[in-house]
Structure formats: C-alpha cells, structure tokens
Amino acid sequence: MTEQTNTDARLADLRQRLAAILRDLTEAGVDDGEAMYLLGGSTVGLIDRGGAKDWRGFKAGLPAADFDRLLKQIEKEGNQLVADGKGKAAYALQALAVSLVASRQDDKVLREGEQLLDAVIVASAANYRKHAKPAASKAH
C-alpha cells in the first residue's frame, strides 16, 4: 500500500467511527443519563487536569506530544473498562478520542462531524458540572 492509500484508509475508518458515535448518540445516547454523566465526567477531568476553560480550549491547547500520550492512555483505559464490563465508560472515552483525533484532521466531513460531537460533549460536561456533587461534600 502507498502512503496515500494508508491515509485514505485511516480517514475512512475515522469517518465511520465518528458516524457510528453520532448515530448512537442521536438514537439513544443523549437520553441515557448514565452515559452522558460518564462522558461529562471524563470530559471535565481532562479539562481540569489540562487547566483549560472548556473542551474546545483543551483540544486546541494540547501539544502534539501530550496528544499522543493521551490517546495511548485513553486506549489503555478504554480496553481495561471493556475488560471490566464497563462498556458505557469505555464508549465515553472513545467519543473523546474520536473528537480529539478529528480535530487534528484536514477533512471537511470530519470537522463537521467533530462539531456535532463536540456539542454533545460540551453539553455533557456542563450538565456534569451542574449536577455532580463536589468531592469535599462526600468527606463527612
């Protein structure tokens, strides 16, 4: 295979993954409170650890070396979650990973899909911040 063929195959795979996630979210995901809570919690964790204001700011400010490390960490954690039978949590991480990767592609279809996915991610993070109990309140 040529390098161009590999790139085309990777783009096609990413488009399919993004389309599947968007389809799942529109068919049932956004109505699944647990799934949205897990997505929001994972998003907020990344935003807070990265010192960003929001999800889009987190992605834009992520250096290339950190980007690669984060994707490897998400893959490792996602695989462990699947092994532990925690499919919804793994799916939340997959959605974040696809959003991250799509943001670094020069492909109109991916960027449009990324915007749709990011709208769900941003909303889930806002709901998580609004409804999650602070850790300090659990101490007593």
N, CA, C and O atoms as a DFTB+ gen file, in Angstrom:
560 C
 N C O
     1  1       0.832      -1.192       0.000
     2  2       0.000       0.000       0.000
     3  2       0.870       1.246       0.000
     4  3       1.943       1.280       0.602
     5  1       0.394       2.241      -0.671
     6  2       1.109       3.510      -0.667
     7  2       0.725       4.310       0.569
     8  3      -0.254       4.005       1.250
     9  1       1.511       5.332       0.838
    10  2       1.224       6.191       1.990
    11  2      -0.137       6.862       1.829
    12  3      -0.884       6.988       2.799
    13  1      -0.466       7.295       0.608
    14  2      -1.759       7.940       0.355
    15  2      -2.905       6.962       0.611
    16  3      -3.928       7.344       1.179
    17  1      -2.742       5.709       0.199
    18  2      -3.773       4.703       0.429
    19  2      -3.969       4.474       1.920
    20  3      -5.103       4.348       2.382
    21  1      -2.875       4.417       2.681
    22  2      -2.972       4.263       4.135
    23  2      -3.706       5.440       4.760
    24  3      -4.562       5.258       5.625
    25  1      -3.368       6.650       4.317
    26  2      -4.023       7.848       4.839
    27  2      -5.508       7.824       4.513
    28  3      -6.339       8.125       5.370
    29  1      -5.845       7.466       3.278
    30  2      -7.252       7.384       2.880
    31  2      -7.997       6.345       3.710
    32  3      -9.137       6.576       4.114
    33  1      -7.366       5.211       3.966
    34  2      -8.000       4.160       4.765
    35  2      -8.208       4.626       6.202
    36  3      -9.249       4.344       6.796
    37  1      -7.235       5.332       6.766
    38  2      -7.377       5.845       8.140
    39  2      -8.486       6.888       8.222
    40  3      -9.266       6.896       9.175
    41  1      -8.557       7.762       7.231
    42  2      -9.625       8.765       7.209
    43  2     -10.991       8.101       7.089
    44  3     -11.940       8.498       7.765
    45  1     -11.090       7.097       6.236
    46  2     -12.360       6.382       6.073
    47  2     -12.760       5.700       7.376
    48  3     -13.931       5.731       7.756
    49  1     -11.800       5.086       8.061
    50  2     -12.078       4.438       9.345
    51  2     -12.534       5.460      10.381
    52  3     -13.494       5.216      11.113
    53  1     -11.859       6.590      10.446
    54  2     -12.225       7.629      11.406
    55  2     -13.608       8.189      11.093
    56  3     -14.397       8.445      12.002
    57  1     -13.900       8.380       9.813
    58  2     -15.243       8.849       9.429
    59  2     -16.308       7.853       9.875
    60  3     -17.358       8.249      10.382
    61  1     -16.041       6.559       9.686
    62  2     -17.006       5.529      10.089
    63  2     -17.202       5.525      11.599
    64  3     -18.333       5.422      12.074
    65  1     -16.123       5.633      12.353
    66  2     -16.229       5.664      13.820
    67  2     -17.022       6.882      14.282
    68  3     -17.893       6.777      15.146
    69  1     -16.713       8.026      13.703
    70  2     -17.414       9.251      14.064
    71  2     -18.896       9.138      13.722
    72  3     -19.749       9.512      14.527
    73  1     -19.205       8.629      12.544
    74  2     -20.607       8.462      12.141
    75  2     -21.334       7.507      13.084
    76  3     -22.487       7.750      13.442
    77  1     -20.671       6.425      13.487
    78  2     -21.294       5.460      14.398
    79  2     -21.569       6.089      15.759
    80  3     -22.630       5.868      16.343
    81  1     -20.629       6.861      16.260
    82  2     -20.824       7.520      17.557
    83  2     -21.965       8.523      17.470
    84  3     -22.818       8.567      18.357
    85  1     -21.990       9.320      16.421
    86  2     -23.067      10.298      16.258
    87  2     -24.417       9.600      16.119
    88  3     -25.414      10.066      16.672
    89  1     -24.457       8.499      15.393
    90  2     -25.695       7.725      15.243
    91  2     -26.150       7.190      16.597
    92  3     -27.324       7.299      16.951
    93  1     -25.224       6.614      17.347
    94  2     -25.565       6.084      18.674
    95  2     -26.077       7.184      19.592
    96  3     -27.053       6.990      20.317
    97  1     -25.428       8.325      19.561
    98  2     -25.839       9.431      20.425
    99  2     -27.218       9.947      20.055
   100  3     -28.018      10.262      20.936
   101  1     -27.505      10.039      18.767
   102  2     -28.809      10.560      18.361
   103  2     -29.916       9.536      18.558
   104  3     -31.066       9.910      18.788
   105  1     -29.592       8.254      18.472
   106  2     -30.619       7.224      18.636
   107  2     -30.960       6.975      20.093
   108  3     -32.124       6.730      20.411
   109  1     -29.988       7.030      20.982
   110  2     -30.286       6.716      22.381
   111  2     -29.354       7.378      23.373
   112  3     -29.742       7.646      24.511
   113  1     -28.144       7.642      22.959
   114  2     -27.122       8.100      23.895
   115  2     -27.457       9.343      24.672
   116  3     -27.246       9.381      25.884
   117  1     -27.976      10.371      24.014
   118  2     -28.247      11.613      24.728
   119  2     -29.375      11.450      25.736
   120  3     -29.511      12.267      26.647
   121  1     -30.183      10.407      25.586
   122  2     -31.252      10.131      26.544
   123  2     -30.798       9.182      27.649
   124  3     -31.557       8.907      28.578
   125  1     -29.588       8.689      27.559
   126  2     -29.040       7.769      28.560
   127  2     -28.274       8.594      29.594
   128  3     -27.131       8.992      29.367
   129  1     -28.922       8.841      30.729
   130  2     -28.330       9.686      31.759
   131  2     -26.977       9.201      32.237
   132  3     -26.064       9.999      32.451
   133  1     -26.847       7.892      32.404
   134  2     -25.568       7.346      32.873
   135  2     -24.461       7.590      31.851
   136  3     -23.356       7.996      32.210
   137  1     -24.759       7.341      30.585
   138  2     -23.752       7.533      29.539
   139  2     -23.326       8.999      29.456
   140  3     -22.140       9.297      29.315
   141  1     -24.286       9.902      29.543
   142  2     -23.959      11.330      29.471
   143  2     -23.185      11.781      30.713
   144  3     -22.300      12.631      30.618
   145  1     -23.517      11.213      31.873
   146  2     -22.783      11.521      33.108
   147  2     -21.325      11.066      32.981
   148  3     -20.404      11.793      33.352
   149  1     -21.132       9.864      32.455
   150  2     -19.774       9.342      32.280
   151  2     -18.989      10.169      31.264
   152  3     -17.809      10.454      31.463
   153  1     -19.652      10.548      30.178
   154  2     -18.997      11.388      29.175
   155  2     -18.638      12.745      29.776
   156  3     -17.528      13.243      29.585
   157  1     -19.577      13.332      30.496
   158  2     -19.326      14.630      31.128
   159  2     -18.215      14.568      32.155
   160  3     -17.361      15.453      32.206
   161  1     -18.223      13.525      32.974
   162  2     -17.189      13.382      33.999
   163  2     -15.803      13.194      33.405
   164  3     -14.829      13.771      33.887
   165  1     -15.721      12.387      32.362
   166  2     -14.428      12.183      31.700
   167  2     -13.940      13.475      31.056
   168  3     -12.753      13.798      31.107
   169  1     -14.857      14.200      30.459
   170  2     -14.507      15.466      29.817
   171  2     -14.014      16.484      30.838
   172  3     -12.974      17.115      30.649
   173  1     -14.769      16.636      31.917
   174  2     -14.395      17.595      32.962
   175  2     -13.038      17.229      33.559
   176  3     -12.226      18.110      33.840
   177  1     -12.791      15.935      33.753
   178  2     -11.499      15.507      34.280
   179  2     -10.347      15.941      33.390
   180  3      -9.326      16.424      33.878
   181  1     -10.510      15.769      32.088
   182  2      -9.457      16.185      31.156
   183  2      -9.294      17.702      31.138
   184  3      -8.176      18.215      31.166
   185  1     -10.410      18.408      31.092
   186  2     -10.359      19.877      31.068
   187  2      -9.645      20.400      32.310
   188  3      -8.759      21.250      32.216
   189  1     -10.035      19.891      33.465
   190  2      -9.452      20.370      34.720
   191  2      -7.969      20.027      34.823
   192  3      -7.163      20.866      35.227
   193  1      -7.608      18.800      34.461
   194  2      -6.191      18.412      34.512
   195  2      -5.357      19.221      33.523
   196  3      -4.186      19.509      33.773
   197  1      -5.967      19.580      32.406
   198  2      -5.249      20.356      31.397
   199  2      -5.244      21.850      31.661
   200  3      -4.580      22.610      30.955
   201  1      -5.987      22.273      32.681
   202  2      -6.038      23.692      33.011
   203  2      -6.744      24.534      31.961
   204  3      -6.477      25.728      31.829
   205  1      -7.642      23.909      31.218
   206  2      -8.356      24.623      30.158
   207  2      -9.696      25.151      30.666
   208  3     -10.185      24.749      31.722
   209  1     -10.263      26.049      29.895
   210  2     -11.558      26.635      30.229
   211  2     -12.702      25.708      29.816
   212  3     -13.707      25.597      30.518
   213  1     -12.541      25.048      28.675
   214  2     -13.598      24.189      28.151
   215  2     -12.985      23.116      27.246
   216  3     -11.769      23.073      27.059
   217  1     -13.840      22.251      26.685
   218  2     -13.376      21.133      25.874
   219  2     -12.629      21.608      24.626
   220  3     -11.554      21.098      24.309
   221  1     -13.191      22.568      23.935
   222  2     -12.529      23.043      22.717
   223  2     -11.183      23.691      23.046
   224  3     -10.215      23.532      22.302
   225  1     -11.127      24.415      24.151
   226  2      -9.868      25.009      24.588
   227  2      -8.849      23.954      24.977
   228  3      -7.655      24.103      24.717
   229  1      -9.331      22.884      25.605
   230  2      -8.447      21.775      25.967
   231  2      -7.817      21.182      24.711
   232  3      -6.602      20.990      24.646
   233  1      -8.651      20.895      23.718
   234  2      -8.140      20.288      22.485
   235  2      -7.165      21.215      21.765
   236  3      -6.110      20.779      21.303
   237  1      -7.516      22.472      21.674
   238  2      -6.675      23.428      20.947
   239  2      -5.326      23.639      21.628
   240  3      -4.326      23.891      20.956
   241  1      -5.291      23.539      22.941
   242  2      -4.059      23.795      23.675
   243  2      -3.210      22.573      23.953
   244  3      -2.176      22.675      24.613
   245  1      -3.629      21.421      23.462
   246  2      -2.918      20.175      23.739
   247  2      -1.725      20.018      22.794
   248  3      -1.910      19.854      21.588
   249  1      -0.494      20.067      23.337
   250  2       0.694      19.889      22.487
   251  2       0.729      18.494      21.856
   252  3       0.149      17.551      22.395
   253  1       1.401      18.370      20.729
   254  2       1.445      17.107      19.983
   255  2       1.924      15.939      20.839
   256  3       1.340      14.857      20.775
   257  1       2.965      16.131      21.633
   258  2       3.486      15.032      22.461
   259  2       2.450      14.598      23.495
   260  3       2.280      13.403      23.740
   261  1       1.764      15.553      24.096
   262  2       0.718      15.222      25.068
   263  2      -0.476      14.573      24.383
   264  3      -1.122      13.691      24.949
   265  1      -0.764      15.010      23.171
   266  2      -1.857      14.441      22.381
   267  2      -1.633      12.943      22.190
   268  3      -2.530      12.139      22.444
   269  1      -0.445      12.575      21.747
   270  2      -0.133      11.163      21.519
   271  2      -0.202      10.357      22.810
   272  3      -0.748       9.254      22.827
   273  1       0.351      10.906      23.894
   274  2       0.301      10.209      25.189
   275  2      -1.136      10.029      25.657
   276  3      -1.500       8.968      26.164
   277  1      -1.946      11.057      25.489
   278  2      -3.340      10.991      25.921
   279  2      -4.103       9.931      25.139
   280  3      -4.879       9.173      25.723
   281  1      -3.896       9.867      23.836
   282  2      -4.579       8.845      23.045
   283  2      -4.180       7.444      23.491
   284  3      -5.025       6.551      23.554
   285  1      -2.913       7.244      23.796
   286  2      -2.462       5.933      24.285
   287  2      -3.077       5.620      25.641
   288  3      -3.458       4.479      25.902
   289  1      -3.176       6.624      26.506
   290  2      -3.783       6.437      27.821
   291  2      -5.272       6.108      27.678
   292  3      -5.781       5.214      28.354
   293  1      -5.962       6.828      26.803
   294  2      -7.384       6.569      26.578
   295  2      -7.579       5.154      26.051
   296  3      -8.496       4.453      26.480
   297  1      -6.727       4.729      25.126
   298  2      -6.830       3.375      24.582
   299  2      -6.638       2.336      25.686
   300  3      -7.402       1.375      25.782
   301  1      -5.619       2.531      26.513
   302  2      -5.333       1.589      27.598
   303  2      -6.496       1.540      28.594
   304  3      -6.960       0.460      28.961
   305  1      -6.961       2.716      29.027
   306  2      -8.064       2.765      29.986
   307  2      -9.349       2.215      29.373
   308  3     -10.101       1.504      30.038
   309  1      -9.598       2.541      28.116
   310  2     -10.791       2.037      27.439
   311  2     -10.790       0.523      27.341
   312  3     -11.815      -0.115      27.582
   313  1      -9.650      -0.057      26.990
   314  2      -9.548      -1.517      26.919
   315  2      -9.788      -2.154      28.283
   316  3     -10.441      -3.193      28.377
   317  1      -9.263      -1.534      29.344
   318  2      -9.477      -2.061      30.690
   319  2     -10.953      -1.960      31.079
   320  3     -11.503      -2.883      31.681
   321  1     -11.583      -0.856      30.741
   322  2     -13.006      -0.690      31.046
   323  2     -13.844      -1.746      30.332
   324  3     -14.775      -2.298      30.918
   325  1     -13.521      -2.030      29.079
   326  2     -14.231      -3.076      28.341
   327  2     -14.025      -4.418      29.027
   328  3     -14.976      -5.178      29.207
   329  1     -12.785      -4.713      29.409
   330  2     -12.486      -5.972      30.099
   331  2     -13.235      -6.080      31.420
   332  3     -13.596      -7.176      31.848
   333  1     -13.467      -4.938      32.067
   334  2     -14.186      -4.912      33.343
   335  2     -15.701      -4.861      33.160
   336  3     -16.439      -4.783      34.142
   337  1     -16.166      -4.903      31.924
   338  2     -17.600      -4.875      31.662
   339  2     -18.232      -3.498      31.793
   340  3     -19.441      -3.385      31.996
   341  1     -17.427      -2.459      31.679
   342  2     -17.921      -1.081      31.810
   343  2     -17.955      -0.422      30.430
   344  3     -17.206       0.510      30.137
   345  1     -18.848      -0.939      29.604
   346  2     -18.927      -0.506      28.218
   347  2     -19.274       0.958      28.030
   348  3     -18.732       1.613      27.140
   349  1     -20.175       1.483      28.861
   350  2     -20.564       2.891      28.695
   351  2     -19.400       3.829      28.992
   352  3     -19.213       4.830      28.299
   353  1     -18.630       3.512      30.003
   354  2     -17.470       4.347      30.331
   355  2     -16.428       4.261      29.213
   356  3     -15.812       5.265      28.856
   357  1     -16.236       3.063      28.663
   358  2     -15.296       2.897      27.555
   359  2     -15.772       3.674      26.332
   360  3     -14.971       4.277      25.618
   361  1     -17.068       3.655      26.098
   362  2     -17.626       4.363      24.950
   363  2     -17.446       5.872      25.104
   364  3     -17.193       6.573      24.124
   365  1     -17.578       6.366      26.328
   366  2     -17.354       7.790      26.585
   367  2     -15.923       8.168      26.212
   368  3     -15.689       9.197      25.578
   369  1     -14.975       7.332      26.610
   370  2     -13.577       7.605      26.257
   371  2     -13.367       7.542      24.748
   372  3     -12.611       8.335      24.187
   373  1     -14.036       6.600      24.097
   374  2     -13.911       6.502      22.643
   375  2     -14.434       7.775      21.978
   376  3     -13.823       8.272      21.031
   377  1     -15.544       8.300      22.457
   378  2     -16.092       9.535      21.887
   379  2     -15.097      10.683      22.038
   380  3     -14.907      11.471      21.112
   381  1     -14.464      10.773      23.207
   382  2     -13.469      11.829      23.421
   383  2     -12.269      11.643      22.498
   384  3     -11.759      12.609      21.931
   385  1     -11.821      10.403      22.351
   386  2     -10.670      10.132      21.479
   387  2     -10.981      10.494      20.031
   388  3     -10.151      11.094      19.349
   389  1     -12.166      10.135      19.564
   390  2     -12.538      10.448      18.185
   391  2     -12.620      11.960      17.985
   392  3     -12.195      12.474      16.950
   393  1     -13.159      12.666      18.964
   394  2     -13.209      14.125      18.885
   395  2     -11.799      14.713      18.819
   396  3     -11.530      15.619      18.030
   397  1     -10.917      14.192      19.646
   398  2      -9.532      14.665      19.641
   399  2      -8.868      14.441      18.290
   400  3      -8.258      15.353      17.731
   401  1      -8.989      13.228      17.771
   402  2      -8.332      12.899      16.505
   403  2      -8.953      13.698      15.357
   404  3      -8.233      14.205      14.498
   405  1     -10.267      13.810      15.337
   406  2     -10.933      14.559      14.264
   407  2     -10.491      16.016      14.249
   408  3     -10.419      16.639      13.189
   409  1     -10.196      16.555      15.424
   410  2      -9.796      17.964      15.500
   411  2      -8.453      18.233      14.836
   412  3      -8.132      19.379      14.522
   413  1      -7.674      17.189      14.622
   414  2      -6.340      17.360      14.029
   415  2      -6.302      16.961      12.551
   416  3      -5.229      16.854      11.958
   417  1      -7.477      16.744      11.965
   418  2      -7.535      16.315      10.571
   419  2      -7.957      17.468       9.675
   420  3      -8.740      18.330      10.073
   421  1      -7.430      17.469       8.468
   422  2      -7.802      18.470       7.473
   423  2      -8.809      17.828       6.517
   424  3      -8.520      17.589       5.345
   425  1      -9.998      17.558       7.056
   426  2     -11.032      16.867       6.296
   427  2     -12.375      17.499       6.654
   428  3     -12.786      17.481       7.814
   429  1     -13.046      18.049       5.669
   430  2     -14.288      18.792       5.909
   431  2     -15.348      17.931       6.591
   432  3     -16.005      18.392       7.524
   433  1     -15.524      16.704       6.148
   434  2     -16.542      15.818       6.724
   435  2     -16.241      15.548       8.195
   436  3     -17.137      15.598       9.037
   437  1     -14.987      15.264       8.496
   438  2     -14.608      15.007       9.889
   439  2     -14.799      16.240      10.756
   440  3     -15.278      16.133      11.885
   441  1     -14.438      17.384      10.256
   442  2     -14.565      18.613      11.053
   443  2     -16.030      18.939      11.332
   444  3     -16.366      19.410      12.418
   445  1     -16.902      18.691      10.357
   446  2     -18.333      18.913      10.585
   447  2     -18.869      17.933      11.621
   448  3     -19.635      18.316      12.506
   449  1     -18.469      16.675      11.512
   450  2     -18.881      15.678      12.496
   451  2     -18.324      15.980      13.875
   452  3     -18.994      15.778      14.888
   453  1     -17.096      16.463      13.902
   454  2     -16.472      16.845      15.172
   455  2     -17.292      17.931      15.862
   456  3     -17.481      17.884      17.078
   457  1     -17.775      18.896      15.108
   458  2     -18.583      19.971      15.697
   459  2     -19.859      19.421      16.322
   460  3     -20.263      19.858      17.399
   461  1     -20.494      18.467      15.653
   462  2     -21.705      17.847      16.205
   463  2     -21.380      17.066      17.475
   464  3     -22.084      17.176      18.479
   465  1     -20.313      16.281      17.424
   466  2     -19.907      15.506      18.593
   467  2     -19.514      16.425      19.737
   468  3     -19.876      16.177      20.887
   469  1     -18.781      17.473      19.432
   470  2     -18.362      18.412      20.476
   471  2     -19.552      19.091      21.148
   472  3     -19.495      19.402      22.338
   473  1     -20.621      19.321      20.401
   474  2     -21.811      19.925      21.008
   475  2     -22.357      19.016      22.113
   476  3     -22.776      19.499      23.165
   477  1     -22.353      17.716      21.875
   478  2     -22.815      16.757      22.888
   479  2     -21.824      16.702      24.046
   480  3     -22.226      16.676      25.209
   481  1     -20.535      16.686      23.733
   482  2     -19.502      16.627      24.767
   483  2     -19.576      17.860      25.663
   484  3     -19.524      17.742      26.888
   485  1     -19.696      19.026      25.069
   486  2     -19.773      20.274      25.836
   487  2     -21.019      20.277      26.721
   488  3     -20.952      20.677      27.884
   489  1     -22.146      19.836      26.180
   490  2     -23.385      19.789      26.971
   491  2     -23.264      18.798      28.123
   492  3     -23.731      19.074      29.228
   493  1     -22.644      17.650      27.876
   494  2     -22.491      16.655      28.946
   495  2     -21.574      17.183      30.046
   496  3     -21.812      16.928      31.227
   497  1     -20.535      17.910      29.670
   498  2     -19.628      18.492      30.672
   499  2     -20.350      19.553      31.492
   500  3     -20.176      19.622      32.709
   501  1     -21.156      20.377      30.839
   502  2     -21.910      21.410      31.557
   503  2     -22.892      20.775      32.536
   504  3     -23.022      21.232      33.671
   505  1     -23.581      19.723      32.099
   506  2     -24.515      19.035      32.992
   507  2     -23.788      18.348      34.138
   508  3     -24.276      18.326      35.268
   509  1     -22.635      17.795      33.846
   510  2     -21.850      17.155      34.906
   511  2     -21.461      18.191      35.956
   512  3     -21.629      17.958      37.153
   513  1     -20.949      19.316      35.516
   514  2     -20.553      20.367      36.467
   515  2     -21.751      20.866      37.272
   516  3     -21.617      21.196      38.451
   517  1     -22.899      20.920      36.647
   518  2     -24.099      21.423      37.313
   519  2     -24.642      20.433      38.344
   520  3     -25.120      20.842      39.402
   521  1     -24.571      19.132      38.043
   522  2     -25.255      18.141      38.870
   523  2     -24.353      17.256      39.721
   524  3     -24.826      16.645      40.679
   525  1     -23.077      17.174      39.398
   526  2     -22.180      16.309      40.176
   527  2     -21.920      16.940      41.535
   528  3     -21.766      18.156      41.658
   529  1     -21.875      16.100      42.538
   530  2     -21.606      16.590      43.892
   531  2     -20.098      16.780      44.055
   532  3     -19.323      15.922      43.631
   533  1     -19.673      17.882      44.660
   534  2     -18.239      18.087      44.893
   535  2     -17.670      16.989      45.792
   536  3     -18.353      16.490      46.686
   537  1     -16.432      16.625      45.549
   538  2     -15.783      15.568      46.330
   539  2     -15.738      15.921      47.809
   540  3     -15.838      15.024      48.647
   541  1     -15.594      17.181      48.159
   542  2     -15.488      17.597      49.558
   543  2     -16.761      17.276      50.335
   544  3     -16.698      17.017      51.537
   545  1     -17.914      17.290      49.669
   546  2     -19.167      17.021      50.372
   547  2     -19.298      15.560      50.765
   548  3     -20.121      15.227      51.618
   549  1     -18.505      14.680      50.164
   550  2     -18.553      13.259      50.479
   551  2     -17.664      12.906      51.667
   552  3     -17.759      11.800      52.200
   553  1     -16.811      13.819      52.084
   554  2     -15.815      13.521      53.121
   555  2     -16.440      13.333      54.494
   556  3     -15.862      12.641      55.333
   557  1     -17.588      13.918      54.749
   558  2     -18.172      13.829      56.080
   559  2     -19.258      12.850      56.148
   560  3     -19.853      12.660      57.209
